[in-house]
Amino acid sequence: MIEKKLDIKTADGTAEAILYAPDSGKHPGLLFYTDLFGIRPANQGMAKRVAESGYVVLMPNVFYRCGKPPFDSNFKWGEPESMKLVNALFQSLTGAMMEQDIPHYVKTLLGQPNVSGAKIAVVGYCYTGAMALRTAAVCADRIAAAASFHGGQLVTDAPDSPHTRIPRVKGDLYFGHAVEDQSMPPEAIETLNATLKRWGGAYQSEVYEGARHGWTVPGRDVYDEKQADRHYQKLFDLMQRTLK
């Protein structure tokens, strides 16, 4: 397998990235946005698993403005000091910043000589589920499909809430929600689903039974192997159906 580091120039600096791909030939491309905890062995393994199935996978450090997510072994979700770090990270990557960076990531992946076709897919986890949706809207002519797994804050009160971007999307959309997720409660899922229905495009939005926020990533205390495998199945089905 090919594994190489790239530097992606943006308006605000340089985002380091890792590219994974089969050893030879041309293959469909997938833009892989990490969860809040950034690039690390757990999600690098996830990206490699996708690449081994015949895809070119680009994983950028979407949090490049602050270097990398500032978490260590002392981090504990819900504790005041830890949540200060989380809130600072949220502020370092606003919706407007995401939409500014997205074209650079898409252009970089489509520009790789081993990527086939004129369109790619995108997937986001946790905080970047919203970024995957924004990608499908900002680069609508280049995104065949977008998937969000345990994506948070897909529906907010802000004028630029991610769900307001849905009418601009041309590709297929998939949303895999967690149970009892404070970042995406039932009423938010209901609003999202109503927006998707009005949009009229191809989509699926479902809750993964018993799976809590973060269930896809190995090493987390909420990791659910059975439902994580199902998430791969859904992702592969989506890409096989939409990428030519």
C-alpha positions in Angstrom: 0.0 0.0 0.0 1.1 3.5 -0.8 1.3 5.9 2.2 2.7 9.3 1.8 2.5 12.7 3.5 1.3 15.8 1.6 1.1 19.5 2.4 -2.0 21.3 1.3 -1.8 25.0 0.8 -4.9 27.0 2.0 -5.7 30.7 2.4 -4.8 30.5 6.1 -1.7 28.2 6.0 -0.7 24.7 5.3 -2.7 21.6 6.2 -0.6 18.4 6.5 -2.3 15.3 5.2 -1.7 11.6 4.7 -2.6 9.8 1.5 -3.3 6.0 1.4 -3.8 4.1 -1.8 -3.4 0.7 -3.4 0.1 0.0 -4.8 -0.8 0.4 -8.5 -3.6 1.5 -10.8 -6.3 4.2 -10.6 -9.0 4.1 -8.1 -12.0 6.2 -6.8 -11.1 8.8 -4.2 -12.4 9.3 -0.7 -11.8 12.5 1.4 -11.6 11.3 5.0 -12.2 13.9 7.8 -11.2 12.7 11.3 -13.2 13.1 14.5 -12.4 15.8 17.0 -9.3 14.0 18.3 -7.5 14.4 14.9 -5.1 12.2 13.0 -3.9 9.3 15.1 -3.2 5.5 14.7 -6.9 4.6 15.3 -8.3 6.6 12.4 -5.3 6.0 10.2 -6.1 2.3 10.5 -9.7 3.1 9.4 -8.4 5.0 6.4 -6.1 2.1 5.5 -8.9 -0.3 5.7 -10.8 1.7 3.1 -7.8 2.0 0.9 -7.2 -1.7 1.0 -10.6 -2.1 -0.6 -9.6 -0.2 -3.7 -9.8 3.5 -2.9 -7.4 6.5 -2.7 -8.0 8.0 0.7 -6.9 11.5 1.6 -6.9 12.4 5.4 -6.1 16.1 6.0 -5.5 17.7 9.4 -8.6 19.9 9.3 -7.4 21.4 12.6 -4.2 22.7 11.1 -4.7 26.2 12.4 -4.0 25.1 15.9 -1.4 22.5 14.9 -3.2 19.4 16.2 -6.0 18.7 18.7 -4.5 19.5 22.2 -5.6 16.4 23.9 -3.5 14.1 26.2 -4.0 11.2 28.6 -5.5 13.6 31.2 -8.4 14.5 28.9 -11.8 13.5 30.1 -15.0 14.4 28.4 -17.3 16.6 30.6 -14.6 17.9 32.9 -14.3 21.7 32.9 -10.7 21.9 31.9 -11.1 19.3 29.2 -14.2 21.0 27.8 -12.3 24.3 27.6 -10.0 22.5 25.1 -12.9 21.2 23.2 -14.6 24.6 22.9 -11.3 26.2 21.8 -11.0 23.6 19.1 -14.5 24.3 17.9 -13.7 27.9 17.6 -10.6 27.1 15.6 -12.7 25.5 12.9 -15.9 27.4 12.2 -18.4 26.6 9.4 -17.0 29.5 7.4 -13.4 28.2 7.8 -14.5 24.7 6.8 -16.1 26.1 3.6 -12.9 28.1 2.9 -10.7 25.0 3.2 -12.9 22.5 1.5 -12.1 23.3 -2.2 -8.3 22.9 -1.4 -8.9 19.4 -0.1 -11.1 18.4 -2.9 -8.7 19.8 -5.6 -5.7 18.0 -4.0 -7.4 14.6 -4.0 -8.8 14.9 -7.5 -5.3 16.0 -8.6 -3.7 12.8 -7.6 -2.6 10.8 -10.6 -3.9 7.5 -9.2 -7.5 8.9 -8.6 -10.0 7.8 -11.2 -13.1 9.7 -12.3 -14.1 13.3 -12.1 -15.9 13.0 -8.7 -15.0 11.8 -5.3 -16.8 10.8 -2.0 -16.3 12.3 1.4 -16.9 11.0 4.9 -16.8 12.8 8.3 -16.9 11.6 11.9 -18.1 13.4 15.0 -17.5 17.2 14.5 -16.6 16.7 10.9 -19.8 15.0 9.9 -21.0 18.6 9.3 -17.8 19.2 7.2 -18.7 16.3 5.0 -22.1 17.8 4.4 -20.6 21.2 3.7 -18.2 19.6 1.2 -21.1 18.1 -0.7 -22.6 21.6 -1.0 -19.5 23.7 -1.6 -18.1 21.4 -4.3 -21.4 20.0 -5.5 -20.2 19.2 -9.0 -17.2 17.2 -7.7 -18.8 15.2 -4.8 -20.7 12.0 -5.8 -21.6 11.1 -2.2 -21.1 12.3 1.4 -21.4 10.3 4.6 -21.6 11.4 8.2 -21.2 9.0 11.1 -22.2 10.1 14.6 -22.0 13.6 13.2 -22.7 16.4 15.7 -24.2 19.8 15.3 -25.7 19.1 11.9 -28.6 21.2 12.9 -28.1 24.4 14.8 -29.8 27.8 15.2 -27.0 29.6 13.3 -27.8 31.1 9.9 -25.2 28.9 8.3 -26.2 25.6 10.1 -24.9 22.6 8.1 -28.5 21.4 7.3 -29.2 24.7 5.5 -26.6 23.7 2.9 -28.6 20.6 1.8 -30.5 22.3 -1.1 -27.1 22.9 -2.8 -26.1 19.2 -2.7 -26.1 17.2 -6.0 -24.7 13.9 -4.7 -26.1 11.1 -2.5 -26.1 11.7 1.3 -25.9 9.2 4.2 -26.3 9.9 7.9 -25.6 7.3 10.6 -26.6 8.7 14.0 -25.7 7.6 17.5 -28.2 7.0 20.2 -28.6 9.5 23.1 -26.3 11.9 21.4 -26.4 15.4 23.0 -24.8 16.9 19.9 -27.5 15.5 17.7 -30.7 14.8 19.7 -33.9 13.4 18.3 -35.4 16.7 17.5 -32.3 17.7 15.5 -32.5 14.4 13.6 -36.2 15.1 12.9 -35.3 18.6 11.5 -32.5 17.1 9.4 -34.8 14.4 8.0 -37.5 17.0 7.2 -34.9 19.1 5.3 -33.7 16.0 3.4 -37.2 15.1 2.4 -37.9 18.6 1.0 -34.6 18.5 -0.8 -35.7 15.5 -2.8 -32.3 14.0 -3.5 -31.0 10.5 -2.7 -30.4 10.0 1.0 -30.5 7.7 4.0 -30.6 8.8 7.6 -30.7 6.2 10.4 -29.9 5.7 14.0 -27.5 2.8 14.9 -29.1 0.8 17.6 -27.1 0.8 20.8 -24.3 2.8 19.3 -23.1 5.8 21.2 -21.3 8.9 19.9 -17.9 7.8 18.6 -18.7 4.1 18.1 -16.8 3.8 14.9 -13.3 4.5 16.2 -11.2 1.7 17.8 -9.8 2.4 21.2 -12.6 4.6 22.4 -14.6 3.4 25.3 -17.8 3.6 23.2 -16.3 1.6 20.3 -18.9 -1.0 19.0 -17.2 -3.5 16.7 -20.5 -4.9 15.3 -21.9 -1.4 14.5 -18.5 -0.2 13.3 -18.4 -3.1 10.8 -21.9 -2.0 9.7 -20.7 1.5 9.2 -18.0 0.2 6.8 -20.6 -1.7 4.9 -22.8 1.4 4.5 -19.8 3.5 3.4 -18.7 0.9 0.9 -22.2 0.5 -0.5 -22.5 4.3 -0.9 -19.2 4.6 -2.7 -19.7 1.5 -5.0 -23.1 2.9 -6.0 -22.0 6.5 -6.7 -18.3 6.4 -7.8 -17.6 5.3 -11.4 
